[in-house]
Amino acid sequence: MTSILSVISAVLMVAGAFFFFTASIGMLRFPDFYTRMHAAGKGDTLGAFLMLSGMALYNLNAGFSLFAFLVSVKIMLIAVFIFVANPTACHAITKAALDAGVTPWTKDKAGVGGRGSVVRSSE
Amino acid sequence: MEDFILGISIVMALLAMVVLYRVVYGPTVLDRILGVGVIGTKTTILLCLMGLIYKRIDMFVDIALAYALLNFIATLAAAKFFRVRKSIMPGAKFFKDREMGV
């Protein structure tokens, strides 16, 4: 028996899995640290939010009660926390990289160090 | 629907394996920290999916919340620690050896 609530939650979970997939491929393929940060920071945040929303809806599927509603509220609390904390953490790591002197990837340096994944020193 | 949730869990585990490549072979330390953070987010989702499979989501959601908090604090602390270290500078010996193919 499939209700409309479980169909909506399945669609949300598949969308979240798609965003996680793009974030993982971006982390694998992008050339330097800052572009990898771009992939991981946004794709991961939106994927986690969609996935947890789908799970909160699926939790209400088996019959509405106050207990199930409070558990769904708690799942959405995790989603809101990840939505705030994940970009904050990404900003902190980016600032650390900038202060430590990791140079951004540019096109003219791409052929020097392989695919440009190894950051060159300025000497 | 249980099979669907199990499939989503397997996909999450495989994507964590993909990110594990960046943690192992990442050129700088900050790449590894970023990869560990991404794997931690995936683990939070995976814990909630485990709760749905075992039908004890009320218990697993507390563990997932604690894991999310711990992941955030660990990433912030590692970023603050490596901000003042010079060992992640690319001129270090480790990176020169890596470029030579040693």
gemmi code that builds the backbone of each chain (N, CA, C; Angstrom):
import gemmi

chains = {
    "A": [
        ("MET", (0.848, -1.185, 0.000), (0.000, 0.000, 0.000), (0.889, 1.241, 0.000)),
        ("THR", (0.717, 2.035, -1.012), (1.532, 3.247, -1.094), (0.619, 4.460, -1.007)),
        ("SER", (0.826, 5.237, -0.006), (0.073, 6.476, 0.119), (0.823, 7.600, -0.592)),
        ("ILE", (0.183, 8.734, -0.714), (0.821, 9.849, -1.423), (1.964, 10.430, -0.612)),
        ("LEU", (1.895, 10.240, 0.734), (2.970, 10.775, 1.579), (4.276, 10.013, 1.339)),
        ("SER", (4.169, 8.669, 1.185), (5.389, 7.886, 0.962), (5.974, 8.172, -0.418)),
        ("VAL", (5.100, 8.471, -1.403), (5.609, 8.811, -2.735), (6.387, 10.125, -2.683)),
        ("ILE", (5.835, 11.120, -1.962), (6.528, 12.407, -1.836), (7.868, 12.226, -1.118)),
        ("SER", (7.882, 11.417, -0.053), (9.132, 11.211, 0.681), (10.148, 10.467, -0.173)),
        ("ALA", (9.682, 9.523, -1.015), (10.624, 8.817, -1.889), (11.229, 9.763, -2.907)),
        ("VAL", (10.406, 10.682, -3.455), (10.939, 11.653, -4.420), (11.971, 12.566, -3.755)),
        ("LEU", (11.685, 13.000, -2.512), (12.638, 13.857, -1.801), (13.943, 13.116, -1.535)),
        ("MET", (13.832, 11.824, -1.171), (15.058, 11.067, -0.889), (15.886, 10.863, -2.149)),
        ("VAL", (15.221, 10.607, -3.279), (15.977, 10.426, -4.525), (16.656, 11.733, -4.929)),
        ("ALA", (15.973, 12.871, -4.733), (16.585, 14.163, -5.039), (17.797, 14.408, -4.131)),
        ("GLY", (17.681, 14.066, -2.853), (18.809, 14.210, -1.938), (19.978, 13.329, -2.329)),
        ("ALA", (19.684, 12.088, -2.763), (20.756, 11.198, -3.204), (21.441, 11.750, -4.439)),
        ("PHE", (20.660, 12.387, -5.344), (21.262, 12.999, -6.542), (22.229, 14.113, -6.153)),
        ("PHE", (21.823, 14.962, -5.190), (22.719, 16.054, -4.797), (23.962, 15.524, -4.092)),
        ("PHE", (23.808, 14.454, -3.290), (24.993, 13.838, -2.683), (25.922, 13.275, -3.748)),
        ("PHE", (25.320, 12.685, -4.791), (26.129, 12.125, -5.882), (26.933, 13.207, -6.576)),
        ("THR", (26.288, 14.345, -6.892), (27.024, 15.427, -7.559), (28.118, 15.983, -6.663)),
        ("ALA", (27.857, 16.080, -5.354), (28.880, 16.589, -4.442), (30.082, 15.655, -4.402)),
        ("SER", (29.833, 14.338, -4.400), (30.937, 13.386, -4.346), (31.755, 13.410, -5.637)),
        ("ILE", (31.054, 13.476, -6.788), (31.783, 13.535, -8.058), (32.594, 14.824, -8.146)),
        ("GLY", (32.025, 15.931, -7.645), (32.763, 17.190, -7.652), (33.993, 17.124, -6.780)),
        ("MET", (33.892, 16.480, -5.617), (35.069, 16.347, -4.763), (36.132, 15.478, -5.399)),
        ("LEU", (35.711, 14.538, -6.228), (36.689, 13.661, -6.859), (37.370, 14.339, -8.047)),
        ("ARG", (36.649, 15.173, -8.792), (37.118, 15.593, -10.106), (37.666, 17.014, -10.174)),
        ("PHE", (37.279, 17.893, -9.256), (37.676, 19.288, -9.400), (39.167, 19.473, -9.139)),
        ("PRO", (39.786, 20.486, -9.757), (41.253, 20.529, -9.771), (41.913, 20.985, -8.483)),
        ("ASP", (41.356, 21.931, -7.736), (42.090, 22.385, -6.560), (41.161, 22.479, -5.354)),
        ("PHE", (41.728, 22.975, -4.248), (41.002, 22.916, -2.979), (39.753, 23.777, -2.979)),
        ("TYR", (39.841, 24.973, -3.550), (38.698, 25.896, -3.443), (37.515, 25.426, -4.281)),
        ("THR", (37.778, 24.846, -5.439), (36.665, 24.331, -6.240), (36.042, 23.098, -5.597)),
        ("ARG", (36.875, 22.284, -4.943), (36.325, 21.136, -4.209), (35.439, 21.608, -3.061)),
        ("MET", (35.866, 22.697, -2.421), (35.046, 23.286, -1.356), (33.702, 23.748, -1.905)),
        ("HIS", (33.712, 24.308, -3.114), (32.485, 24.755, -3.764), (31.518, 23.585, -3.965)),
        ("ALA", (32.068, 22.437, -4.407), (31.207, 21.284, -4.635), (30.674, 20.726, -3.323)),
        ("ALA", (31.577, 20.562, -2.349), (31.176, 19.887, -1.115), (30.249, 20.743, -0.272)),
        ("GLY", (30.511, 22.046, -0.220), (29.721, 22.893, 0.672), (28.270, 22.979, 0.288)),
        ("LYS", (27.998, 23.146, -1.000), (26.604, 23.370, -1.398), (25.843, 22.081, -1.660)),
        ("GLY", (26.490, 21.150, -2.397), (25.778, 19.913, -2.706), (25.453, 19.100, -1.468)),
        ("ASP", (26.404, 19.058, -0.531), (26.184, 18.294, 0.681), (25.068, 18.894, 1.534)),
        ("THR", (25.049, 20.228, 1.636), (24.043, 20.878, 2.478), (22.630, 20.643, 1.942)),
        ("LEU", (22.448, 20.868, 0.647), (21.108, 20.700, 0.085), (20.702, 19.232, 0.058)),
        ("GLY", (21.668, 18.326, -0.200), (21.340, 16.910, -0.179), (20.886, 16.445, 1.192)),
        ("ALA", (21.577, 16.905, 2.247), (21.186, 16.515, 3.601), (19.804, 17.067, 3.951)),
        ("PHE", (19.528, 18.303, 3.530), (18.218, 18.894, 3.847), (17.087, 18.129, 3.163)),
        ("LEU", (17.268, 17.798, 1.873), (16.208, 17.073, 1.160), (16.016, 15.673, 1.740)),
        ("MET", (17.125, 15.004, 2.045), (17.040, 13.641, 2.567), (16.342, 13.604, 3.921)),
        ("LEU", (16.687, 14.544, 4.814), (16.069, 14.547, 6.140), (14.595, 14.968, 6.062)),
        ("SER", (14.253, 15.840, 5.108), (12.839, 16.192, 4.931), (12.041, 14.968, 4.480)),
        ("GLY", (12.620, 14.189, 3.566), (11.943, 12.974, 3.133), (11.757, 11.994, 4.265)),
        ("MET", (12.778, 11.890, 5.132), (12.640, 10.956, 6.254), (11.611, 11.436, 7.264)),
        ("ALA", (11.532, 12.749, 7.487), (10.532, 13.271, 8.426), (9.116, 13.031, 7.902)),
        ("LEU", (8.913, 13.131, 6.596), (7.598, 12.839, 6.020), (7.290, 11.346, 6.104)),
        ("TYR", (8.305, 10.511, 5.845), (8.081, 9.065, 5.891), (7.767, 8.596, 7.303)),
        ("ASN", (8.294, 9.291, 8.294), (8.024, 8.917, 9.685), (6.559, 9.143, 10.047)),
        ("LEU", (5.915, 10.121, 9.410), (4.494, 10.383, 9.676), (3.584, 9.446, 8.894)),
        ("ASN", (4.166, 8.567, 8.078), (3.368, 7.775, 7.142), (2.514, 6.728, 7.847)),
        ("ALA", (3.039, 6.136, 8.926), (2.381, 4.973, 9.533), (1.189, 5.337, 10.399)),
        ("GLY", (0.745, 6.556, 10.385), (-0.359, 6.925, 11.260), (0.045, 8.089, 12.136)),
        ("PHE", (-0.741, 9.145, 12.133), (-0.341, 10.361, 12.836), (-0.552, 10.209, 14.340)),
        ("SER", (0.479, 10.554, 15.105), (0.343, 10.606, 16.566), (1.266, 11.714, 17.058)),
        ("LEU", (1.105, 12.101, 18.299), (1.928, 13.180, 18.845), (3.391, 12.755, 18.928)),
        ("PHE", (3.606, 11.464, 19.253), (4.975, 10.950, 19.374), (5.701, 11.012, 18.021)),
        ("ALA", (5.024, 10.511, 16.991), (5.649, 10.530, 15.664), (5.870, 11.965, 15.195)),
        ("PHE", (4.938, 12.852, 15.531), (5.102, 14.249, 15.132), (6.315, 14.872, 15.800)),
        ("LEU", (6.529, 14.571, 17.092), (7.684, 15.146, 17.792), (8.998, 14.580, 17.256)),
        ("VAL", (8.998, 13.290, 16.889), (10.212, 12.717, 16.296), (10.510, 13.378, 14.951)),
        ("SER", (9.449, 13.677, 14.170), (9.658, 14.364, 12.891), (10.185, 15.776, 13.104)),
        ("VAL", (9.693, 16.442, 14.143), (10.208, 17.781, 14.465), (11.688, 17.709, 14.805)),
        ("LYS", (12.087, 16.637, 15.500), (13.498, 16.490, 15.853), (14.364, 16.224, 14.620)),
        ("ILE", (13.826, 15.440, 13.675), (14.574, 15.209, 12.428), (14.746, 16.524, 11.677)),
        ("MET", (13.698, 17.340, 11.643), (13.823, 18.630, 10.966), (14.772, 19.561, 11.712)),
        ("LEU", (14.909, 19.353, 13.044), (15.894, 20.118, 13.808), (17.312, 19.788, 13.331)),
        ("ILE", (17.571, 18.484, 13.082), (18.882, 18.108, 12.526), (19.081, 18.771, 11.175)),
        ("ALA", (18.022, 18.795, 10.351), (18.148, 19.394, 9.019), (18.491, 20.876, 9.112)),
        ("VAL", (17.823, 21.604, 9.997), (18.087, 23.040, 10.150), (19.500, 23.256, 10.691)),
        ("PHE", (19.920, 22.387, 11.620), (21.272, 22.531, 12.158), (22.328, 22.324, 11.076)),
        ("ILE", (22.143, 21.274, 10.231), (23.110, 21.039, 9.148), (23.081, 22.211, 8.167)),
        ("PHE", (21.886, 22.761, 7.936), (21.769, 23.876, 6.997), (22.509, 25.111, 7.494)),
        ("VAL", (22.632, 25.272, 8.821), (23.375, 26.407, 9.360), (24.855, 26.065, 9.500)),
        ("ALA", (25.156, 24.853, 10.001), (26.518, 24.542, 10.423), (27.438, 24.180, 9.268)),
        ("ASN", (26.900, 23.548, 8.216), (27.764, 23.079, 7.139), (28.406, 24.228, 6.355)),
        ("PRO", (27.665, 25.299, 5.978), (28.333, 26.431, 5.348), (29.292, 27.161, 6.279)),
        ("THR", (28.994, 27.177, 7.583), (29.907, 27.802, 8.533), (31.242, 27.058, 8.574)),
        ("ALA", (31.175, 25.729, 8.611), (32.400, 24.937, 8.634), (33.190, 25.130, 7.342)),
        ("CYS", (32.491, 25.175, 6.209), (33.175, 25.370, 4.930), (33.853, 26.732, 4.884)),
        ("HIS", (33.185, 27.759, 5.407), (33.784, 29.084, 5.448), (35.040, 29.084, 6.315)),
        ("ALA", (34.998, 28.366, 7.447), (36.152, 28.315, 8.345), (37.331, 27.628, 7.668)),
        ("ILE", (37.080, 26.517, 6.954), (38.196, 25.818, 6.300), (38.759, 26.672, 5.168)),
        ("THR", (37.872, 27.383, 4.443), (38.368, 28.223, 3.354), (39.241, 29.339, 3.883)),
        ("LYS", (38.853, 29.929, 5.011), (39.655, 31.002, 5.597), (40.990, 30.461, 6.082)),
        ("ALA", (40.980, 29.236, 6.639), (42.227, 28.621, 7.068), (43.149, 28.382, 5.884)),
        ("ALA", (42.591, 27.920, 4.761), (43.414, 27.668, 3.569), (43.990, 28.965, 3.024)),
        ("LEU", (43.180, 30.014, 3.036), (43.650, 31.304, 2.520), (44.757, 31.865, 3.402)),
        ("ASP", (44.627, 31.720, 4.722), (45.654, 32.213, 5.631), (46.919, 31.368, 5.551)),
        ("ALA", (46.787, 30.078, 5.280), (47.957, 29.210, 5.220), (48.671, 29.309, 3.882)),
        ("GLY", (48.095, 30.003, 2.895), (48.807, 30.241, 1.662), (48.572, 29.227, 0.569)),
        ("VAL", (47.443, 28.552, 0.563), (47.116, 27.658, -0.546), (46.683, 28.524, -1.717)),
        ("THR", (47.414, 28.385, -2.833), (47.128, 29.261, -3.977), (46.011, 28.663, -4.821)),
        ("PRO", (45.105, 29.510, -5.324), (44.015, 28.994, -6.161), (44.526, 28.509, -7.506)),
        ("TRP", (43.766, 27.592, -8.091), (44.088, 27.029, -9.403), (43.781, 28.048, -10.485)),
        ("THR", (44.737, 28.244, -11.407), (44.467, 29.073, -12.577), (44.795, 28.274, -13.818)),
        ("LYS", (44.329, 28.756, -14.961), (44.400, 27.935, -16.167), (45.822, 27.815, -16.692)),
        ("ASP", (46.628, 28.877, -16.530), (47.979, 28.813, -17.081), (48.881, 27.909, -16.257)),
        ("LYS", (48.507, 27.616, -14.991), (49.302, 26.706, -14.194), (48.809, 25.269, -14.274)),
        ("ALA", (47.806, 25.027, -15.110), (47.169, 23.713, -15.089), (48.101, 22.623, -15.606)),
        ("GLY", (48.973, 22.962, -16.565), (49.811, 21.921, -17.138), (51.071, 21.645, -16.346)),
        ("VAL", (51.351, 22.441, -15.288), (52.623, 22.319, -14.592), (52.633, 21.112, -13.673)),
        ("GLY", (51.670, 21.060, -12.792), (51.673, 19.998, -11.794), (50.606, 18.968, -12.092)),
        ("GLY", (50.730, 18.218, -13.128), (49.726, 17.227, -13.466), (48.433, 17.909, -13.855)),
        ("ARG", (47.344, 17.532, -13.219), (46.066, 18.175, -13.480), (45.893, 19.425, -12.623)),
        ("GLY", (46.948, 19.908, -12.020), (46.823, 21.088, -11.188), (46.375, 20.769, -9.785)),
        ("SER", (46.324, 19.478, -9.437), (45.815, 19.126, -8.123), (46.853, 19.390, -7.040)),
        ("VAL", (48.122, 19.330, -7.396), (49.164, 19.644, -6.419), (49.422, 21.147, -6.471)),
        ("VAL", (49.251, 21.807, -5.341), (49.375, 23.255, -5.316), (50.858, 23.613, -5.351)),
        ("ARG", (51.218, 24.535, -6.226), (52.611, 24.906, -6.377), (52.994, 25.985, -5.371)),
        ("SER", (54.260, 25.992, -4.981), (54.728, 27.076, -4.126), (55.028, 28.298, -4.980)),
        ("SER", (55.197, 29.462, -4.325), (55.358, 30.707, -5.057), (56.810, 31.009, -5.348)),
        ("GLU", (57.723, 30.086, -5.038), (59.134, 30.389, -5.238), (59.541, 30.202, -6.700)),
    ],
    "B": [
        ("MET", (8.784, -0.448, 0.447), (9.402, 0.802, 0.880), (10.663, 0.544, 1.701)),
        ("GLU", (10.700, -0.601, 2.421), (11.916, -0.922, 3.174), (13.080, -1.212, 2.221)),
        ("ASP", (12.770, -1.876, 1.095), (13.829, -2.132, 0.115), (14.365, -0.830, -0.472)),
        ("PHE", (13.475, 0.125, -0.681), (13.910, 1.426, -1.206), (14.858, 2.117, -0.225)),
        ("ILE", (14.505, 2.086, 1.067), (15.363, 2.736, 2.073), (16.706, 2.023, 2.166)),
        ("LEU", (16.666, 0.679, 2.036), (17.931, -0.073, 2.044), (18.791, 0.303, 0.841)),
        ("GLY", (18.165, 0.492, -0.327), (18.915, 0.899, -1.509), (19.543, 2.268, -1.348)),
        ("ILE", (18.777, 3.212, -0.769), (19.333, 4.552, -0.525), (20.524, 4.473, 0.434)),
        ("SER", (20.431, 3.588, 1.440), (21.540, 3.427, 2.385), (22.783, 2.895, 1.679)),
        ("ILE", (22.593, 1.929, 0.763), (23.749, 1.379, 0.041), (24.380, 2.455, -0.833)),
        ("VAL", (23.540, 3.296, -1.465), (24.068, 4.389, -2.284), (24.884, 5.355, -1.427)),
        ("MET", (24.383, 5.670, -0.231), (25.117, 6.562, 0.671), (26.471, 5.973, 1.041)),
        ("ALA", (26.510, 4.677, 1.344), (27.774, 4.041, 1.718), (28.760, 4.064, 0.560)),
        ("LEU", (28.268, 3.816, -0.674), (29.169, 3.833, -1.832), (29.709, 5.235, -2.085)),
        ("LEU", (28.861, 6.264, -1.892), (29.345, 7.636, -2.086), (30.368, 8.017, -1.021)),
        ("ALA", (30.213, 7.481, 0.199), (31.237, 7.711, 1.226), (32.555, 7.074, 0.816)),
        ("MET", (32.487, 5.914, 0.156), (33.707, 5.287, -0.363), (34.375, 6.185, -1.415)),
        ("VAL", (33.557, 6.835, -2.264), (34.105, 7.726, -3.289), (34.844, 8.889, -2.637)),
        ("VAL", (34.241, 9.477, -1.589), (34.881, 10.614, -0.930), (36.128, 10.165, -0.169)),
        ("LEU", (36.153, 8.882, 0.230), (37.315, 8.363, 0.956), (38.589, 8.435, 0.112)),
        ("TYR", (38.453, 8.405, -1.219), (39.631, 8.590, -2.080), (40.272, 9.944, -1.820)),
        ("ARG", (39.443, 10.989, -1.668), (39.974, 12.328, -1.435), (40.613, 12.412, -0.056)),
        ("VAL", (40.085, 11.676, 0.911), (40.673, 11.694, 2.252), (42.045, 11.026, 2.235)),
        ("VAL", (42.195, 9.939, 1.475), (43.457, 9.207, 1.492), (44.504, 9.920, 0.640)),
        ("TYR", (44.133, 10.331, -0.597), (45.110, 10.859, -1.532), (45.087, 12.374, -1.645)),
        ("GLY", (44.330, 13.079, -0.791), (44.204, 14.519, -0.927), (45.549, 15.210, -0.858)),
        ("PRO", (45.821, 16.180, -1.742), (47.161, 16.776, -1.756), (47.463, 17.572, -0.491)),
        ("THR", (46.508, 18.308, 0.052), (46.767, 19.080, 1.261), (45.986, 18.491, 2.432)),
        ("VAL", (46.372, 18.929, 3.625), (45.688, 18.464, 4.827), (44.240, 18.949, 4.843)),
        ("LEU", (44.024, 20.157, 4.298), (42.665, 20.725, 4.338), (41.711, 19.943, 3.452)),
        ("ASP", (42.216, 19.334, 2.370), (41.378, 18.441, 1.568), (40.884, 17.269, 2.396)),
        ("ARG", (41.792, 16.728, 3.211), (41.405, 15.595, 4.053), (40.356, 16.003, 5.075)),
        ("ILE", (40.533, 17.197, 5.670), (39.550, 17.663, 6.657), (38.181, 17.837, 6.010)),
        ("LEU", (38.191, 18.409, 4.799), (36.923, 18.603, 4.070), (36.264, 17.262, 3.753)),
        ("GLY", (37.077, 16.289, 3.335), (36.522, 14.972, 3.027), (35.941, 14.294, 4.255)),
        ("VAL", (36.622, 14.441, 5.396), (36.100, 13.851, 6.630), (34.779, 14.514, 7.020)),
        ("GLY", (34.659, 15.831, 6.792), (33.395, 16.506, 7.083), (32.260, 16.005, 6.209)),
        ("VAL", (32.558, 15.797, 4.919), (31.517, 15.300, 4.004), (31.084, 13.888, 4.391)),
        ("ILE", (32.078, 13.041, 4.765), (31.739, 11.683, 5.197), (30.908, 11.727, 6.480)),
        ("GLY", (31.192, 12.695, 7.366), (30.412, 12.822, 8.592), (28.965, 13.196, 8.317)),
        ("THR", (28.741, 14.086, 7.348), (27.364, 14.428, 6.974), (26.624, 13.211, 6.430)),
        ("LYS", (27.320, 12.441, 5.583), (26.712, 11.220, 5.039), (26.400, 10.224, 6.159)),
        ("THR", (27.270, 10.162, 7.178), (27.026, 9.241, 8.281), (25.808, 9.656, 9.087)),
        ("THR", (25.593, 10.972, 9.237), (24.390, 11.446, 9.927), (23.124, 10.975, 9.218)),
        ("ILE", (23.117, 11.119, 7.880), (21.965, 10.657, 7.096), (21.807, 9.145, 7.232)),
        ("LEU", (22.955, 8.444, 7.208), (22.923, 6.980, 7.265), (22.371, 6.487, 8.596)),
        ("LEU", (22.661, 7.204, 9.686), (22.126, 6.812, 10.991), (20.603, 6.951, 11.013)),
        ("CYS", (20.076, 8.028, 10.428), (18.618, 8.186, 10.370), (17.986, 7.087, 9.513)),
        ("LEU", (18.653, 6.720, 8.400), (18.121, 5.642, 7.559), (18.140, 4.307, 8.300)),
        ("MET", (19.189, 4.072, 9.107), (19.232, 2.868, 9.949), (18.057, 2.831, 10.908)),
        ("GLY", (17.730, 3.999, 11.485), (16.575, 4.057, 12.382), (15.284, 3.723, 11.673)),
        ("LEU", (15.138, 4.157, 10.416), (13.924, 3.815, 9.663), (13.882, 2.325, 9.342)),
        ("ILE", (15.062, 1.721, 9.085), (15.072, 0.288, 8.758), (14.707, -0.539, 9.990)),
        ("TYR", (15.306, -0.178, 11.136), (15.038, -0.939, 12.358), (13.763, -0.516, 13.060)),
        ("LYS", (13.089, 0.498, 12.519), (11.832, 1.032, 13.093), (12.035, 1.581, 14.509)),
        ("ARG", (13.229, 2.080, 14.788), (13.495, 2.760, 16.066), (14.072, 4.140, 15.772)),
        ("ILE", (13.360, 4.913, 14.955), (13.874, 6.216, 14.546), (13.948, 7.175, 15.728)),
        ("ASP", (13.090, 6.968, 16.757), (13.113, 7.861, 17.920), (14.411, 7.741, 18.700)),
        ("MET", (15.068, 6.571, 18.601), (16.329, 6.396, 19.312), (17.515, 6.846, 18.453)),
        ("PHE", (17.465, 6.486, 17.163), (18.605, 6.777, 16.297), (18.724, 8.268, 15.985)),
        ("VAL", (17.621, 9.019, 16.101), (17.687, 10.429, 15.740), (18.527, 11.206, 16.765)),
        ("ASP", (18.557, 10.730, 18.024), (19.410, 11.374, 19.027), (20.890, 11.148, 18.704)),
        ("ILE", (21.203, 9.903, 18.287), (22.599, 9.613, 17.915), (23.007, 10.450, 16.720)),
        ("ALA", (22.103, 10.606, 15.757), (22.422, 11.392, 14.566), (22.635, 12.854, 14.926)),
        ("LEU", (21.841, 13.385, 15.837), (22.002, 14.787, 16.261), (23.347, 14.988, 16.949)),
        ("ALA", (23.725, 14.034, 17.824), (25.020, 14.129, 18.491), (26.159, 14.045, 17.482)),
        ("TYR", (25.993, 13.188, 16.465), (27.046, 13.043, 15.456), (27.193, 14.316, 14.632)),
        ("ALA", (26.065, 14.959, 14.313), (26.135, 16.204, 13.544), (26.845, 17.300, 14.336)),
        ("LEU", (26.520, 17.426, 15.633), (27.187, 18.421, 16.475), (28.687, 18.155, 16.557)),
        ("LEU", (29.051, 16.869, 16.741), (30.454, 16.499, 16.898), (31.239, 16.768, 15.615)),
        ("ASN", (30.587, 16.497, 14.478), (31.222, 16.728, 13.178), (31.535, 18.209, 12.981)),
        ("PHE", (30.578, 19.048, 13.335), (30.759, 20.497, 13.185), (31.894, 21.009, 14.058)),
        ("ILE", (31.908, 20.571, 15.332), (32.951, 21.029, 16.252), (34.327, 20.548, 15.797)),
        ("ALA", (34.401, 19.288, 15.311), (35.689, 18.740, 14.881), (36.230, 19.509, 13.678)),
        ("THR", (35.343, 19.854, 12.731), (35.798, 20.593, 11.558), (36.296, 21.974, 11.944)),
        ("LEU", (35.561, 22.652, 12.827), (35.990, 23.992, 13.252), (37.327, 23.940, 13.982)),
        ("ALA", (37.496, 22.945, 14.869), (38.733, 22.850, 15.630), (39.907, 22.542, 14.718)),
        ("ALA", (39.720, 21.638, 13.738), (40.810, 21.301, 12.828), (41.175, 22.494, 11.954)),
        ("ALA", (40.176, 23.257, 11.507), (40.456, 24.434, 10.687), (41.226, 25.468, 11.487)),
        ("LYS", (40.855, 25.664, 12.751), (41.556, 26.640, 13.584), (42.968, 26.183, 13.901)),
        ("PHE", (43.147, 24.857, 14.013), (44.480, 24.336, 14.330), (45.415, 24.470, 13.130)),
        ("PHE", (44.953, 24.106, 11.941), (45.841, 24.108, 10.786), (45.984, 25.479, 10.157)),
        ("ARG", (45.258, 26.471, 10.662), (45.381, 27.820, 10.101), (46.759, 28.406, 10.384)),
        ("VAL", (47.336, 28.081, 11.541), (48.615, 28.677, 11.927), (49.781, 27.746, 11.665)),
        ("ARG", (49.509, 26.536, 11.147), (50.607, 25.620, 10.842), (51.156, 25.924, 9.463)),
        ("LYS", (52.471, 25.818, 9.332), (53.061, 26.043, 8.027), (53.303, 24.744, 7.278)),
        ("SER", (52.966, 23.602, 7.866), (53.273, 22.329, 7.219), (52.351, 22.036, 6.051)),
        ("ILE", (51.235, 22.772, 5.939), (50.396, 22.534, 4.774), (50.816, 23.409, 3.606)),
        ("MET", (51.888, 24.202, 3.811), (52.404, 24.981, 2.682), (52.943, 24.025, 1.624)),
        ("PRO", (52.710, 24.321, 0.353), (53.083, 23.363, -0.692), (54.570, 23.192, -0.883)),
        ("GLY", (55.407, 24.089, -0.336), (56.837, 23.927, -0.492), (57.456, 22.923, 0.448)),
        ("ALA", (56.622, 22.277, 1.268), (57.151, 21.327, 2.237), (57.704, 20.098, 1.522)),
        ("LYS", (58.523, 19.332, 2.253), (59.259, 18.229, 1.640), (58.318, 17.158, 1.113)),
        ("PHE", (57.249, 16.926, 1.840), (56.318, 15.858, 1.456), (55.744, 16.097, 0.070)),
        ("PHE", (55.404, 17.354, -0.201), (54.779, 17.639, -1.491), (55.794, 17.588, -2.629)),
        ("LYS", (57.045, 17.959, -2.337), (58.058, 17.861, -3.376), (58.286, 16.401, -3.746)),
        ("ASP", (58.317, 15.525, -2.752), (58.472, 14.103, -3.050), (57.298, 13.578, -3.857)),
        ("ARG", (56.114, 14.048, -3.521), (54.928, 13.587, -4.228), (54.960, 14.014, -5.702)),
        ("GLU", (55.498, 15.230, -5.961), (55.562, 15.682, -7.346), (56.590, 14.916, -8.149)),
        ("MET", (57.685, 14.508, -7.492), (58.695, 13.740, -8.210), (58.214, 12.339, -8.534)),
        ("GLY", (57.162, 11.926, -7.912), (56.659, 10.589, -8.150), (57.282, 9.547, -7.245)),
        ("VAL", (57.896, 10.004, -6.135), (58.511, 9.064, -5.195), (57.418, 8.343, -4.429)),
    ],
}
model = gemmi.Model(1)
for chain_id, residues in chains.items():
    chain = gemmi.Chain(chain_id)
    for i, (resn, *xyz) in enumerate(residues, 1):
        res = gemmi.Residue()
        res.name, res.seqid = resn, gemmi.SeqId(i, " ")
        for name, pos in zip(("N", "CA", "C"), xyz):
            atom = gemmi.Atom()
            atom.name, atom.element = name, gemmi.Element(name[0])
            atom.pos, atom.b_iso = gemmi.Position(*pos), 0.0
            res.add_atom(atom)
        chain.add_residue(res)
    model.add_chain(chain)
structure = gemmi.Structure()
structure.add_model(model)
structure.setup_entities()
